[in-house]
């Protein structure tokens, strides 16, 4: 995939997916197939959207993928917070690692989006909506 699998954000998203896949089976039965499945789907989507943004041919397309990434990421962040507050994620170490990955991915995606916005604005002569 043209080097995407070596980027830090992709690797962190893949690591997050691994941790989520391990955590979701511990969710209560009532929420495992709803919130747990949605959490897993969103995390898989982050891996896909990071790859799509990386492989985008131009900055405008990359920006569109990053906006989708950002929206899914915020939804995932809330679902992870909910699971943590309700103690569905077993083990403080596991929960802490997931929170650390969420923070790292958030910082990386924000920086990537900011640099992409700058590239688009330089090319088009105005700043597009973030």
N, C-alpha and C positions, 0 to 999 in steps of 0.2 A: 504494500500500500504506500509506496513512494515515501517511506520514512515516517509516516504518521505514528506507527507503533513505537517509535523511539522518543516521542515528545513527552514532556513531563505531565502535561494535562491529560493526555491519553492514558499514560501509565497510571496516574492517580485515579482516573475514572475507572479503569479496569480493576485496580486494587479495591476501590470502593464497591464495585460490583461483586467482587469476591467476598467482601465482608458482609454485604447486604444479603447475598445468597446464603451465607452461614447464619445470619441473624434471624431471617424471616421464619424459618421453621419453628423457632422458639416463641413466636407471637401466639396469643390466645387463639383458639380455634375460630372464634367468632370474627376475628380480624385478619387471620392469616390469608384468606382467599380474597379479601377485599383490599384492605390497606397494605397488607404484605405484598400481594400481587402487583398493586399499583406502584409501590416503592421499587420493586424489582424492575417493572417495565420502564419506569422513569430513569432508573440507573442504566439500563441497557440503552435507552435513548440517548443518554449523555455520551456514552462511548460512540454511538453512531454519529451524533451531531458534532462531536469534536473531530471525528474523521472527515465528515463532510465539510466542515469549516476549513480544515487544513488543506483539503484537496480542491477547494473552490478555485476557479480560474481567475477571478478578479476580486478586488476588495469589497465591492458592493455585494456580491454573492456571499462572500465570507461574513460580512456584517449581518446579512439576513439569517445565516445559520447560527451565528453567535447570539442573535436575539432570541431565536428559538431555544437555544441551549440555556440562556439566562432564564427564560420563563419556566422551562422544565426544572431547572436547578432550584429555583425558589420554591416550587411546589414540593420537590424532593426534600429540601431543607426543612419545610414545615412537617412533613410526614415523619422524618427522622427525629425531629424535636418531640413530636407527639409520642412516638414509640419510646424515646428515652425518658420522657416525663412519666409515662405509665409503666416504666420498667419492663417493657417487652423485649428490650435488647439485654440479654443476660450477660453479666460480667462487666464490671466497670472498665476494664482494659479494652474490651471490644468496643464499648460505647465511646470511650475516649478516642480510640483510633479512628472510628467513623467520624466523629466530630472534627478531629484534626484533618482528615482527608477533605471533609466538606469545606473547612476554612481554606485549605490550600487550593482546592479547585476554584473556589470563589475568587480568591485573589488573582489566580492565573487567568481566569476568564475575564475578569474586569480589566486587567492590564492588556490582554489580547484585544478586547473590544475597543479600548481607548486607543491603542496603536492603529487599529483598523479604521476607526473613525477619523483619526488624524490623516491617514493615507487617502481616504475618500474625500475629505475636505480639501486636501491639497490638490487632488486631481480634479475635483469638480468646482472648486472655488468657494464652497460654502460648507458649513457643518450640517450634516444630516441629523435628523432626530435620533437621539440615543434610545 
